[in-house]
Amino acid sequence: HQALASEPLRLLHVVPTYLPAVRYGGPIRSVHALCRELAAAGHDTHVFTTSVDGPDDSDVPLGVPVDVEGVKVTYFPSRVLRRLYWSPPMRRALDGATGGFDAVHLHSVFLWPILAGARAARARGVPYVISPRGMLVPELIRRKSRLVKEAWIRLVDRANLEHAGAVHATSTVEARHIASFGWRLPRIEVIPHGVDDPPPPSRAALSPDIATAIAGGPTVLAFGRLNWEKGLDRLIAALGEAPGVRAVMAGPDAEGHAAYLAAEAARVGVADRVTIVARHVSGPDKEALFGAARLFAMTSLSENFGIAAFEAMRRGLPVLATPDVGMSEVVRDVQAGMVVDPTPPAIAAGLRAMYADPELCRRQGEAGRRHVVDHYGWPAVARRMADLYRSIAKTGRAGVAA
């Protein structure tokens, strides 16, 4: 486990869910993209995950490695306590296999596979990295399941984080949130997500709901899971003060939130200017939504990175973001859009200014596109992550857990 800089690494990633369970949004795609690029760079890259896909299970073999674009993915069943992704077969596999890896990367917190992966790594002296994936945000913890999460942090996650070789954050905003807990943490390494290039143009027919959504001319696009954390009610309220601005909100519906958003649009009096596409959107449909937008809006209560906003920038769209979105610092620094206060009047003012000035949007969008191309390609991100794994591997095996 003293990996040299020139040697490929043997890596184990532990994540509660994985492709093809795309309902879980950006983290699913970003973890796979990282693993794919690590494998392409010659590292022996394995993933342990569950087959959970909402109330159902992905149609995948269980307990045997499956090749997913060069990544060796092993899916395990979760029969009970599925919201925690509890899986005794995964625990047995972790106990048997973890000692053979140079480093372990744990993605998420508050969930059973991360606990099991951390314990297995510590018991075998294998260094590990934890990526909280935006879940260690004090405000979000207070707003949802506060008592349960605080107890889990105190009893489980704090020890897992303090014994890690490093904690990985995807933005300085997320790093500040993690540091604010005041624990005796290892170093917090900020390495962003990467961004894939857009696919080549397609002549495939659009789905009827997408064709309808883009038929009315330029839109403000919000793309990603439809849930309360995304702050889409702020955007709807802002539309009441931004006459003529149309919005499309597209992504998988989380816990019936799409119906709430539709009711909010009706209450504010903007239902005729809000289109909600409550499903996973990909391929030509996704590209059509980006292509029809004048700007991209991300008004989340908290967003550790903001993958969809970076995808918009890669396609030349300017971004309107609120300060708690991790990528807002990039928008501000490279003048790729506007960062506004997280209030409906401030969001409305930003919408009016950008929507009314196509030339401003073009300049901002081009600035963002150049920056993403230069700094957020997945191969470069994978190299930085491999350097992090090597650095913790060189420190020797982690202390054995009690």
C-alpha atoms as a printed R data frame, in Angstrom:
    type eleno elety resid chain resno       x       y       z
1   ATOM     1    CA   HIS     A     1   0.000   0.000   0.000
2   ATOM     2    CA   GLN     A     2   2.954   2.313  -0.588
3   ATOM     3    CA   ALA     A     3   1.850   3.215  -4.122
4   ATOM     4    CA   LEU     A     4   4.502   4.963  -6.203
5   ATOM     5    CA   ALA     A     5   3.601   7.947  -8.359
6   ATOM     6    CA   SER     A     6   4.186   5.987 -11.577
7   ATOM     7    CA   GLU     A     7   2.184   2.911 -10.573
8   ATOM     8    CA   PRO     A     8  -1.503   2.315 -11.195
9   ATOM     9    CA   LEU     A     9  -3.657   2.117  -8.100
10  ATOM    10    CA   ARG     A    10  -6.169  -0.482  -7.007
11  ATOM    11    CA   LEU     A    11  -9.187   1.536  -5.872
12  ATOM    12    CA   LEU     A    12 -12.503   0.715  -4.231
13  ATOM    13    CA   HIS     A    13 -15.379   3.189  -4.385
14  ATOM    14    CA   VAL     A    14 -18.337   2.626  -2.059
15  ATOM    15    CA   VAL     A    15 -21.550   4.446  -2.974
16  ATOM    16    CA   PRO     A    16 -25.159   3.718  -1.947
17  ATOM    17    CA   THR     A    17 -26.549   3.770  -5.514
18  ATOM    18    CA   TYR     A    18 -25.071   3.751  -8.991
19  ATOM    19    CA   LEU     A    19 -25.997   3.636 -12.641
20  ATOM    20    CA   PRO     A    20 -28.514   2.807 -13.993
21  ATOM    21    CA   ALA     A    21 -30.386   4.371 -11.020
22  ATOM    22    CA   VAL     A    22 -30.389   7.824 -12.632
23  ATOM    23    CA   ARG     A    23 -33.301   9.022 -10.491
24  ATOM    24    CA   TYR     A    24 -30.754  10.001  -7.826
25  ATOM    25    CA   GLY     A    25 -29.449  12.881  -9.912
26  ATOM    26    CA   GLY     A    26 -26.030  14.410 -10.453
27  ATOM    27    CA   PRO     A    27 -23.975  12.431  -7.905
28  ATOM    28    CA   ILE     A    28 -24.797   9.177  -9.708
29  ATOM    29    CA   ARG     A    29 -23.388  10.507 -12.968
30  ATOM    30    CA   SER     A    30 -20.402  12.276 -11.406
31  ATOM    31    CA   VAL     A    31 -19.224   9.273  -9.367
32  ATOM    32    CA   HIS     A    32 -19.390   7.079 -12.455
33  ATOM    33    CA   ALA     A    33 -17.614   9.664 -14.600
34  ATOM    34    CA   LEU     A    34 -14.785   9.842 -12.050
35  ATOM    35    CA   CYS     A    35 -14.510   6.045 -11.890
36  ATOM    36    CA   ARG     A    36 -14.654   5.787 -15.689
37  ATOM    37    CA   GLU     A    37 -11.758   8.221 -16.100
38  ATOM    38    CA   LEU     A    38  -9.714   6.551 -13.347
39  ATOM    39    CA   ALA     A    39 -10.156   3.233 -15.146
40  ATOM    40    CA   ALA     A    40  -9.248   4.826 -18.487
41  ATOM    41    CA   ALA     A    41  -6.040   6.114 -16.878
42  ATOM    42    CA   GLY     A    42  -5.050   2.530 -16.009
43  ATOM    43    CA   HIS     A    43  -6.202   2.296 -12.392
44  ATOM    44    CA   ASP     A    44  -7.938  -0.931 -11.318
45  ATOM    45    CA   THR     A    45 -11.229   0.683 -10.312
46  ATOM    46    CA   HIS     A    46 -13.972  -1.186  -8.442
47  ATOM    47    CA   VAL     A    47 -17.340  -0.015  -7.116
48  ATOM    48    CA   PHE     A    48 -19.429  -1.634  -4.374
49  ATOM    49    CA   THR     A    49 -23.017  -0.391  -4.432
50  ATOM    50    CA   THR     A    50 -26.618  -1.558  -4.058
51  ATOM    51    CA   SER     A    51 -29.210  -2.344  -6.697
52  ATOM    52    CA   VAL     A    52 -31.730   0.040  -5.103
53  ATOM    53    CA   ASP     A    53 -33.577   2.202  -7.624
54  ATOM    54    CA   GLY     A    54 -36.363   3.968  -5.749
55  ATOM    55    CA   PRO     A    55 -39.062   1.461  -4.741
56  ATOM    56    CA   ASP     A    56 -37.655  -1.047  -7.245
57  ATOM    57    CA   ASP     A    57 -34.275  -2.532  -8.106
58  ATOM    58    CA   SER     A    58 -32.056  -2.026 -11.117
59  ATOM    59    CA   ASP     A    59 -32.014  -4.956 -13.536
60  ATOM    60    CA   VAL     A    60 -28.416  -5.946 -12.806
61  ATOM    61    CA   PRO     A    61 -26.617  -9.134 -11.712
62  ATOM    62    CA   LEU     A    62 -26.007  -9.302  -7.969
63  ATOM    63    CA   GLY     A    63 -22.765 -10.121  -6.201
64  ATOM    64    CA   VAL     A    64 -20.557 -10.347  -9.294
65  ATOM    65    CA   PRO     A    65 -18.539  -7.591 -11.000
66  ATOM    66    CA   VAL     A    66 -20.205  -5.967 -14.008
67  ATOM    67    CA   ASP     A    67 -18.126  -3.990 -16.492
68  ATOM    68    CA   VAL     A    68 -19.562  -0.471 -16.864
69  ATOM    69    CA   GLU     A    69 -17.292   1.453 -19.231
70  ATOM    70    CA   GLY     A    70 -14.193  -0.164 -17.753
71  ATOM    71    CA   VAL     A    71 -15.338   0.117 -14.118
72  ATOM    72    CA   LYS     A    72 -15.867  -3.149 -12.228
73  ATOM    73    CA   VAL     A    73 -19.207  -2.573 -10.468
74  ATOM    74    CA   THR     A    74 -20.595  -5.067  -7.971
75  ATOM    75    CA   TYR     A    75 -24.244  -4.610  -6.977
76  ATOM    76    CA   PHE     A    76 -25.617  -5.956  -3.706
77  ATOM    77    CA   PRO     A    77 -29.249  -6.353  -2.634
78  ATOM    78    CA   SER     A    78 -30.882  -4.280   0.084
79  ATOM    79    CA   ARG     A    79 -33.987  -6.110   1.250
80  ATOM    80    CA   VAL     A    80 -34.834  -4.210   4.432
81  ATOM    81    CA   LEU     A    81 -33.935  -0.739   5.753
82  ATOM    82    CA   ARG     A    82 -33.672   0.303   2.104
83  ATOM    83    CA   ARG     A    83 -33.662   4.020   2.926
84  ATOM    84    CA   LEU     A    84 -30.329   3.395   4.661
85  ATOM    85    CA   TYR     A    85 -29.203   0.947   1.907
86  ATOM    86    CA   TRP     A    86 -28.473  -1.739   4.499
87  ATOM    87    CA   SER     A    87 -26.945  -4.789   2.825
88  ATOM    88    CA   PRO     A    88 -25.395  -7.680   4.757
89  ATOM    89    CA   PRO     A    89 -23.967  -9.168   1.519
90  ATOM    90    CA   MET     A    90 -22.109  -5.893   0.909
91  ATOM    91    CA   ARG     A    91 -20.722  -5.970   4.449
92  ATOM    92    CA   ARG     A    92 -19.386  -9.494   3.924
93  ATOM    93    CA   ALA     A    93 -17.792  -8.470   0.625
94  ATOM    94    CA   LEU     A    94 -16.212  -5.403   2.217
95  ATOM    95    CA   ASP     A    95 -14.809  -7.515   5.035
96  ATOM    96    CA   GLY     A    96 -13.276  -9.917   2.551
97  ATOM    97    CA   ALA     A    97 -12.002  -7.563  -0.145
98  ATOM    98    CA   THR     A    98 -11.067  -4.197   1.348
99  ATOM    99    CA   GLY     A    99  -7.577  -5.222   2.435
100 ATOM   100    CA   GLY     A   100  -6.551  -5.722  -1.184
101 ATOM   101    CA   PHE     A   101  -6.962  -2.070  -2.193
102 ATOM   102    CA   ASP     A   102  -4.566   0.875  -2.051
103 ATOM   103    CA   ALA     A   103  -7.325   3.310  -1.086
104 ATOM   104    CA   VAL     A   104 -11.076   3.410  -0.546
105 ATOM   105    CA   HIS     A   105 -13.319   6.297  -1.585
106 ATOM   106    CA   LEU     A   106 -16.639   6.633   0.274
107 ATOM   107    CA   HIS     A   107 -19.311   8.765  -1.379
108 ATOM   108    CA   SER     A   108 -22.027  10.316   0.858
109 ATOM   109    CA   VAL     A   109 -22.766  10.395   4.598
110 ATOM   110    CA   PHE     A   110 -25.732   9.408   6.800
111 ATOM   111    CA   LEU     A   111 -26.063   6.068   4.986
112 ATOM   112    CA   TRP     A   112 -25.127   2.525   5.974
113 ATOM   113    CA   PRO     A   113 -22.676   1.638   3.135
114 ATOM   114    CA   ILE     A   114 -20.435   4.523   4.193
115 ATOM   115    CA   LEU     A   115 -20.363   3.283   7.776
116 ATOM   116    CA   ALA     A   116 -19.597  -0.258   6.607
117 ATOM   117    CA   GLY     A   117 -16.906   0.909   4.193
118 ATOM   118    CA   ALA     A   118 -15.184   3.099   6.782
119 ATOM   119    CA   ARG     A   119 -15.189   0.329   9.377
120 ATOM   120    CA   ALA     A   120 -13.806  -2.221   6.916
121 ATOM   121    CA   ALA     A   121 -11.055   0.164   5.802
122 ATOM   122    CA   ARG     A   122 -10.015   1.045   9.358
123 ATOM   123    CA   ALA     A   123 -10.063  -2.572  10.477
124 ATOM   124    CA   ARG     A   124  -7.652  -3.453   7.666
125 ATOM   125    CA   GLY     A   125  -5.539  -0.329   7.853
126 ATOM   126    CA   VAL     A   126  -6.507   0.897   4.374
127 ATOM   127    CA   PRO     A   127  -6.648   4.712   4.024
128 ATOM   128    CA   TYR     A   128  -9.896   6.179   2.805
129 ATOM   129    CA   VAL     A   129 -11.378   9.403   1.465
130 ATOM   130    CA   ILE     A   130 -14.917  10.575   2.245
131 ATOM   131    CA   SER     A   131 -16.907  12.799  -0.107
132 ATOM   132    CA   PRO     A   132 -19.987  14.077   1.791
133 ATOM   133    CA   ARG     A   133 -21.555  15.067  -1.558
134 ATOM   134    CA   GLY     A   134 -23.189  18.202  -0.201
135 ATOM   135    CA   MET     A   135 -24.966  16.454   2.679
136 ATOM   136    CA   LEU     A   136 -22.989  18.112   5.506
137 ATOM   137    CA   VAL     A   137 -24.741  21.472   5.306
138 ATOM   138    CA   PRO     A   138 -25.953  22.719   8.711
139 ATOM   139    CA   GLU     A   139 -29.027  24.444   7.272
140 ATOM   140    CA   LEU     A   140 -30.191  21.331   5.403
141 ATOM   141    CA   ILE     A   141 -29.657  19.177   8.486
142 ATOM   142    CA   ARG     A   142 -31.801  21.564  10.544
143 ATOM   143    CA   ARG     A   143 -34.587  21.554   7.974
144 ATOM   144    CA   LYS     A   144 -34.991  17.824   7.458
145 ATOM   145    CA   SER     A   145 -34.698  14.923   9.926
146 ATOM   146    CA   ARG     A   146 -32.616  17.075  12.264
147 ATOM   147    CA   LEU     A   147 -32.703  14.845  15.336
148 ATOM   148    CA   VAL     A   148 -31.971  11.667  13.411
149 ATOM   149    CA   LYS     A   149 -29.122  13.236  11.446
150 ATOM   150    CA   GLU     A   150 -27.582  14.903  14.500
151 ATOM   151    CA   ALA     A   151 -27.613  11.582  16.342
152 ATOM   152    CA   TRP     A   152 -26.078   9.789  13.340
153 ATOM   153    CA   ILE     A   153 -23.357  12.428  13.057
154 ATOM   154    CA   ARG     A   154 -22.526  12.152  16.755
155 ATOM   155    CA   LEU     A   155 -22.516   8.346  16.834
156 ATOM   156    CA   VAL     A   156 -21.246   7.459  13.350
157 ATOM   157    CA   ASP     A   157 -20.139  10.044  10.845
158 ATOM   158    CA   ARG     A   158 -17.944  12.178  13.059
159 ATOM   159    CA   ALA     A   159 -15.633   9.227  13.787
160 ATOM   160    CA   ASN     A   160 -15.665   8.171  10.142
161 ATOM   161    CA   LEU     A   161 -14.651  11.666   9.034
162 ATOM   162    CA   GLU     A   162 -12.020  12.204  11.734
163 ATOM   163    CA   HIS     A   163 -10.310   8.895  10.877
164 ATOM   164    CA   ALA     A   164 -10.320   9.499   7.113
165 ATOM   165    CA   GLY     A   165  -7.109  10.103   5.226
166 ATOM   166    CA   ALA     A   166  -8.774  13.148   3.676
167 ATOM   167    CA   VAL     A   167 -12.201  14.681   3.239
168 ATOM   168    CA   HIS     A   168 -13.087  15.648  -0.312
169 ATOM   169    CA   ALA     A   169 -15.167  18.747  -1.069
170 ATOM   170    CA   THR     A   170 -16.154  19.868  -4.550
171 ATOM   171    CA   SER     A   171 -16.105  23.613  -3.824
172 ATOM   172    CA   THR     A   172 -14.822  26.063  -1.233
173 ATOM   173    CA   VAL     A   173 -18.448  26.636  -0.174
174 ATOM   174    CA   GLU     A   174 -18.791  22.952   0.693
175 ATOM   175    CA   ALA     A   175 -15.382  22.952   2.403
176 ATOM   176    CA   ARG     A   176 -16.488  25.820   4.646
177 ATOM   177    CA   HIS     A   177 -19.678  23.953   5.573
178 ATOM   178    CA   ILE     A   178 -17.674  20.857   6.541
179 ATOM   179    CA   ALA     A   179 -15.101  22.839   8.534
180 ATOM   180    CA   SER     A   180 -17.867  24.691  10.402
181 ATOM   181    CA   PHE     A   181 -18.637  21.585  12.478
182 ATOM   182    CA   GLY     A   182 -15.361  22.157  14.313
183 ATOM   183    CA   TRP     A   183 -14.238  18.536  14.446
184 ATOM   184    CA   ARG     A   184 -10.635  17.296  14.396
185 ATOM   185    CA   LEU     A   185 -10.722  16.599  10.692
186 ATOM   186    CA   PRO     A   186  -7.935  15.561   8.340
187 ATOM   187    CA   ARG     A   187  -7.227  17.949   5.506
188 ATOM   188    CA   ILE     A   188 -10.191  18.978   3.371
189 ATOM   189    CA   GLU     A   189  -9.177  18.716  -0.267
190 ATOM   190    CA   VAL     A   190 -11.186  20.760  -2.779
191 ATOM   191    CA   ILE     A   191 -11.374  18.984  -6.146
192 ATOM   192    CA   PRO     A   192 -14.299  19.899  -8.405
193 ATOM   193    CA   HIS     A   193 -16.500  17.595 -10.397
194 ATOM   194    CA   GLY     A   194 -15.669  17.282 -14.050
195 ATOM   195    CA   VAL     A   195 -18.015  18.055 -16.907
196 ATOM   196    CA   ASP     A   196 -18.598  15.854 -19.933
197 ATOM   197    CA   ASP     A   197 -18.610  17.338 -23.416
198 ATOM   198    CA   PRO     A   198 -22.057  17.618 -25.021
199 ATOM   199    CA   PRO     A   199 -23.024  14.722 -27.299
200 ATOM   200    CA   PRO     A   200 -22.976  15.216 -31.068
201 ATOM   201    CA   PRO     A   201 -26.165  16.647 -32.581
202 ATOM   202    CA   SER     A   202 -28.985  14.174 -33.067
203 ATOM   203    CA   ARG     A   203 -31.863  14.058 -35.523
204 ATOM   204    CA   ALA     A   204 -33.975  11.948 -33.181
205 ATOM   205    CA   ALA     A   205 -37.524  13.166 -32.638
206 ATOM   206    CA   LEU     A   206 -38.180  15.001 -29.385
207 ATOM   207    CA   SER     A   207 -40.602  13.686 -26.796
208 ATOM   208    CA   PRO     A   208 -43.951  15.509 -26.981
209 ATOM   209    CA   ASP     A   209 -43.588  17.099 -23.540
210 ATOM   210    CA   ILE     A   210 -40.182  18.528 -24.448
211 ATOM   211    CA   ALA     A   211 -41.399  19.833 -27.792
212 ATOM   212    CA   THR     A   212 -44.248  21.579 -25.991
213 ATOM   213    CA   ALA     A   213 -41.930  22.998 -23.306
214 ATOM   214    CA   ILE     A   214 -39.654  24.730 -25.810
215 ATOM   215    CA   ALA     A   215 -42.314  25.849 -28.292
216 ATOM   216    CA   GLY     A   216 -42.902  29.258 -26.723
217 ATOM   217    CA   GLY     A   217 -39.462  30.771 -27.301
218 ATOM   218    CA   PRO     A   218 -36.453  31.433 -25.027
219 ATOM   219    CA   THR     A   219 -36.724  30.133 -21.475
220 ATOM   220    CA   VAL     A   220 -35.016  30.175 -18.128
221 ATOM   221    CA   LEU     A   221 -34.020  26.559 -17.495
222 ATOM   222    CA   ALA     A   222 -33.753  24.824 -14.124
223 ATOM   223    CA   PHE     A   223 -32.544  21.251 -14.625
224 ATOM   224    CA   GLY     A   224 -32.106  18.616 -11.925
225 ATOM   225    CA   ARG     A   225 -34.103  16.819  -9.267
226 ATOM   226    CA   LEU     A   226 -37.321  18.542  -8.297
227 ATOM   227    CA   ASN     A   227 -37.062  18.750  -4.524
228 ATOM   228    CA   TRP     A   228 -37.254  21.354  -1.780
229 ATOM   229    CA   GLU     A   229 -33.477  21.819  -1.563
230 ATOM   230    CA   LYS     A   230 -33.380  23.248  -5.095
231 ATOM   231    CA   GLY     A   231 -35.230  26.414  -4.045
232 ATOM   232    CA   LEU     A   232 -37.436  26.376  -7.135
233 ATOM   233    CA   ASP     A   233 -40.225  28.054  -5.191
234 ATOM   234    CA   ARG     A   234 -37.897  31.093  -5.027
235 ATOM   235    CA   LEU     A   235 -37.672  31.067  -8.807
236 ATOM   236    CA   ILE     A   236 -41.434  30.785  -9.164
237 ATOM   237    CA   ALA     A   237 -41.977  33.684  -6.773
238 ATOM   238    CA   ALA     A   238 -39.444  35.741  -8.746
239 ATOM   239    CA   LEU     A   239 -41.368  35.172 -11.974
240 ATOM   240    CA   GLY     A   240 -44.208  37.166 -10.439
241 ATOM   241    CA   GLU     A   241 -41.867  40.179 -10.591
242 ATOM   242    CA   ALA     A   242 -40.350  39.350 -13.988
243 ATOM   243    CA   PRO     A   243 -43.107  39.786 -16.585
244 ATOM   244    CA   GLY     A   244 -42.653  37.900 -19.830
245 ATOM   245    CA   VAL     A   245 -40.030  35.482 -18.494
246 ATOM   246    CA   ARG     A   246 -40.827  31.804 -19.071
247 ATOM   247    CA   ALA     A   247 -39.296  28.993 -17.026
248 ATOM   248    CA   VAL     A   248 -38.872  25.267 -17.627
249 ATOM   249    CA   MET     A   249 -38.146  23.063 -14.612
250 ATOM   250    CA   ALA     A   250 -37.125  19.555 -15.577
251 ATOM   251    CA   GLY     A   251 -35.954  16.537 -13.604
252 ATOM   252    CA   PRO     A   252 -37.075  13.552 -11.546
253 ATOM   253    CA   ASP     A   253 -39.814  14.336  -9.029
254 ATOM   254    CA   ALA     A   254 -38.720  13.851  -5.417
255 ATOM   255    CA   GLU     A   255 -41.496  13.106  -2.939
256 ATOM   256    CA   GLY     A   256 -44.235  14.757  -4.986
257 ATOM   257    CA   HIS     A   257 -42.534  18.146  -5.075
258 ATOM   258    CA   ALA     A   258 -43.629  18.790  -8.662
259 ATOM   259    CA   ALA     A   259 -47.249  19.091  -7.542
260 ATOM   260    CA   TYR     A   260 -46.234  21.634  -4.903
261 ATOM   261    CA   LEU     A   261 -44.363  23.675  -7.498
262 ATOM   262    CA   ALA     A   262 -47.359  23.627  -9.842
263 ATOM   263    CA   ALA     A   263 -49.583  24.823  -7.001
264 ATOM   264    CA   GLU     A   264 -47.111  27.607  -6.194
265 ATOM   265    CA   ALA     A   265 -47.071  28.732  -9.815
266 ATOM   266    CA   ALA     A   266 -50.871  28.918  -9.777
267 ATOM   267    CA   ARG     A   267 -50.878  30.797  -6.477
268 ATOM   268    CA   VAL     A   268 -48.369  33.372  -7.725
269 ATOM   269    CA   GLY     A   269 -50.285  33.737 -10.983
270 ATOM   270    CA   VAL     A   270 -47.524  32.505 -13.302
271 ATOM   271    CA   ALA     A   271 -48.806  29.016 -14.166
272 ATOM   272    CA   ASP     A   272 -48.964  29.983 -17.838
273 ATOM   273    CA   ARG     A   273 -45.230  30.779 -17.767
274 ATOM   274    CA   VAL     A   274 -43.988  27.716 -15.863
275 ATOM   275    CA   THR     A   275 -43.556  24.314 -17.508
276 ATOM   276    CA   ILE     A   276 -42.687  21.391 -15.236
277 ATOM   277    CA   VAL     A   277 -41.295  18.205 -16.782
278 ATOM   278    CA   ALA     A   278 -41.283  15.819 -13.830
279 ATOM   279    CA   ARG     A   279 -39.124  12.980 -15.134
280 ATOM   280    CA   HIS     A   280 -35.565  12.035 -15.944
281 ATOM   281    CA   VAL     A   281 -34.566  13.840 -19.139
282 ATOM   282    CA   SER     A   282 -31.565  12.784 -21.215
283 ATOM   283    CA   GLY     A   283 -30.219  12.548 -24.741
284 ATOM   284    CA   PRO     A   284 -31.763  14.732 -27.457
285 ATOM   285    CA   ASP     A   285 -34.520  15.882 -25.079
286 ATOM   286    CA   LYS     A   286 -31.948  17.251 -22.637
287 ATOM   287    CA   GLU     A   287 -29.970  18.965 -25.376
288 ATOM   288    CA   ALA     A   288 -33.146  20.542 -26.723
289 ATOM   289    CA   LEU     A   289 -33.943  22.045 -23.307
290 ATOM   290    CA   PHE     A   290 -30.459  23.544 -23.038
291 ATOM   291    CA   GLY     A   291 -30.605  24.729 -26.628
292 ATOM   292    CA   ALA     A   292 -33.919  26.559 -26.107
293 ATOM   293    CA   ALA     A   293 -32.789  28.359 -22.946
294 ATOM   294    CA   ARG     A   294 -31.480  31.904 -22.772
295 ATOM   295    CA   LEU     A   295 -30.051  31.336 -19.313
296 ATOM   296    CA   PHE     A   296 -29.784  28.702 -16.610
297 ATOM   297    CA   ALA     A   297 -31.037  29.311 -13.057
298 ATOM   298    CA   MET     A   298 -29.811  27.544  -9.913
299 ATOM   299    CA   THR     A   299 -31.462  29.021  -6.824
300 ATOM   300    CA   SER     A   300 -30.818  26.153  -4.406
301 ATOM   301    CA   LEU     A   301 -30.870  26.478  -0.636
302 ATOM   302    CA   SER     A   302 -27.572  24.613  -0.787
303 ATOM   303    CA   GLU     A   303 -25.634  23.011  -3.623
304 ATOM   304    CA   ASN     A   304 -22.172  21.637  -2.960
305 ATOM   305    CA   PHE     A   305 -21.186  21.978  -6.614
306 ATOM   306    CA   GLY     A   306 -23.952  22.345  -9.195
307 ATOM   307    CA   ILE     A   307 -23.224  19.851 -11.970
308 ATOM   308    CA   ALA     A   308 -26.189  20.886 -14.108
309 ATOM   309    CA   ALA     A   309 -25.076  24.518 -14.022
310 ATOM   310    CA   PHE     A   310 -21.610  23.519 -15.225
311 ATOM   311    CA   GLU     A   311 -23.251  21.495 -17.998
312 ATOM   312    CA   ALA     A   312 -25.106  24.663 -18.971
313 ATOM   313    CA   MET     A   313 -21.859  26.641 -18.996
314 ATOM   314    CA   ARG     A   314 -20.207  23.981 -21.163
315 ATOM   315    CA   ARG     A   315 -23.011  24.593 -23.674
316 ATOM   316    CA   GLY     A   316 -22.528  28.361 -23.619
317 ATOM   317    CA   LEU     A   317 -25.419  29.301 -21.329
318 ATOM   318    CA   PRO     A   318 -24.983  32.022 -18.700
319 ATOM   319    CA   VAL     A   319 -25.961  31.109 -15.161
320 ATOM   320    CA   LEU     A   320 -27.981  32.966 -12.549
321 ATOM   321    CA   ALA     A   321 -27.046  31.507  -9.155
322 ATOM   322    CA   THR     A   322 -27.565  32.182  -5.470
323 ATOM   323    CA   PRO     A   323 -24.548  32.339  -3.092
324 ATOM   324    CA   ASP     A   324 -25.140  28.940  -1.435
325 ATOM   325    CA   VAL     A   325 -24.547  27.202  -4.768
326 ATOM   326    CA   GLY     A   326 -20.942  25.987  -4.740
327 ATOM   327    CA   MET     A   327 -20.264  26.987  -8.326
328 ATOM   328    CA   SER     A   328 -21.496  30.552  -7.762
329 ATOM   329    CA   GLU     A   329 -17.923  31.579  -6.978
330 ATOM   330    CA   VAL     A   330 -16.922  30.474 -10.481
331 ATOM   331    CA   VAL     A   331 -19.807  32.381 -12.064
332 ATOM   332    CA   ARG     A   332 -18.702  35.512 -10.234
333 ATOM   333    CA   ASP     A   333 -14.983  35.119 -10.892
334 ATOM   334    CA   VAL     A   334 -15.207  34.498 -14.641
335 ATOM   335    CA   GLN     A   335 -18.277  36.721 -15.223
336 ATOM   336    CA   ALA     A   336 -20.262  33.766 -16.553
337 ATOM   337    CA   GLY     A   337 -23.596  35.128 -15.343
338 ATOM   338    CA   MET     A   338 -24.918  36.734 -12.180
339 ATOM   339    CA   VAL     A   339 -24.851  35.824  -8.482
340 ATOM   340    CA   VAL     A   340 -27.845  37.298  -6.669
341 ATOM   341    CA   ASP     A   341 -29.216  37.264  -3.138
342 ATOM   342    CA   PRO     A   342 -31.502  34.288  -2.423
343 ATOM   343    CA   THR     A   343 -34.698  36.355  -2.347
344 ATOM   344    CA   PRO     A   344 -37.439  36.541  -4.974
345 ATOM   345    CA   PRO     A   345 -36.917  40.307  -5.613
346 ATOM   346    CA   ALA     A   346 -33.168  39.849  -6.173
347 ATOM   347    CA   ILE     A   347 -33.707  36.791  -8.367
348 ATOM   348    CA   ALA     A   348 -36.349  38.705 -10.328
349 ATOM   349    CA   ALA     A   349 -33.985  41.618 -10.892
350 ATOM   350    CA   GLY     A   350 -31.345  39.250 -12.219
351 ATOM   351    CA   LEU     A   351 -33.838  37.527 -14.499
352 ATOM   352    CA   ARG     A   352 -35.033  40.829 -15.924
353 ATOM   353    CA   ALA     A   353 -31.495  42.096 -16.564
354 ATOM   354    CA   MET     A   354 -30.276  38.915 -18.263
355 ATOM   355    CA   TYR     A   355 -33.442  37.940 -20.114
356 ATOM   356    CA   ALA     A   356 -33.715  41.392 -21.697
357 ATOM   357    CA   ASP     A   357 -30.138  41.438 -23.008
358 ATOM   358    CA   PRO     A   358 -29.315  38.545 -25.375
359 ATOM   359    CA   GLU     A   359 -25.895  40.027 -26.165
360 ATOM   360    CA   LEU     A   360 -24.972  40.124 -22.461
361 ATOM   361    CA   CYS     A   361 -26.075  36.493 -22.177
362 ATOM   362    CA   ARG     A   362 -23.970  35.564 -25.203
363 ATOM   363    CA   ARG     A   363 -20.815  37.145 -23.718
364 ATOM   364    CA   GLN     A   364 -21.378  35.615 -20.296
365 ATOM   365    CA   GLY     A   365 -22.141  32.225 -21.816
366 ATOM   366    CA   GLU     A   366 -18.971  32.235 -23.896
367 ATOM   367    CA   ALA     A   367 -16.873  33.191 -20.863
368 ATOM   368    CA   GLY     A   368 -18.344  30.255 -18.948
369 ATOM   369    CA   ARG     A   369 -17.859  27.837 -21.843
370 ATOM   370    CA   ARG     A   370 -14.168  28.697 -22.203
371 ATOM   371    CA   HIS     A   371 -13.581  28.325 -18.456
372 ATOM   372    CA   VAL     A   372 -15.254  24.902 -18.223
373 ATOM   373    CA   VAL     A   373 -13.382  23.567 -21.254
374 ATOM   374    CA   ASP     A   374 -10.067  24.752 -19.806
375 ATOM   375    CA   HIS     A   375 -10.501  23.619 -16.184
376 ATOM   376    CA   TYR     A   376 -13.213  20.974 -15.731
377 ATOM   377    CA   GLY     A   377 -12.452  18.119 -18.092
378 ATOM   378    CA   TRP     A   378 -12.881  14.717 -16.388
379 ATOM   379    CA   PRO     A   379  -9.369  13.416 -17.218
380 ATOM   380    CA   ALA     A   380  -7.785  16.354 -15.365
381 ATOM   381    CA   VAL     A   381 -10.121  15.878 -12.379
382 ATOM   382    CA   ALA     A   382  -9.316  12.151 -12.258
383 ATOM   383    CA   ARG     A   383  -5.568  12.923 -12.218
384 ATOM   384    CA   ARG     A   384  -6.021  15.235  -9.236
385 ATOM   385    CA   MET     A   385  -8.080  12.604  -7.419
386 ATOM   386    CA   ALA     A   386  -5.469   9.910  -8.120
387 ATOM   387    CA   ASP     A   387  -2.836  12.225  -6.636
388 ATOM   388    CA   LEU     A   388  -4.989  12.505  -3.516
389 ATOM   389    CA   TYR     A   389  -5.269   8.709  -3.243
390 ATOM   390    CA   ARG     A   390  -1.505   8.374  -3.613
391 ATOM   391    CA   SER     A   391  -0.856  10.984  -0.956
392 ATOM   392    CA   ILE     A   392  -2.932   9.158   1.641
393 ATOM   393    CA   ALA     A   393  -1.528   5.779   0.579
394 ATOM   394    CA   LYS     A   394   2.024   7.054   1.141
395 ATOM   395    CA   THR     A   395   1.234   7.895   4.743
396 ATOM   396    CA   GLY     A   396   0.908   4.174   5.382
397 ATOM   397    CA   ARG     A   397  -1.998   2.136   6.596
398 ATOM   398    CA   ALA     A   398  -4.595   3.911   8.684
399 ATOM   399    CA   GLY     A   399  -4.911   3.210  12.373
400 ATOM   400    CA   VAL     A   400  -6.880   0.080  13.183
401 ATOM   401    CA   ALA     A   401 -10.335   0.856  14.528
402 ATOM   402    CA   ALA     A   402 -11.317  -0.202  17.978
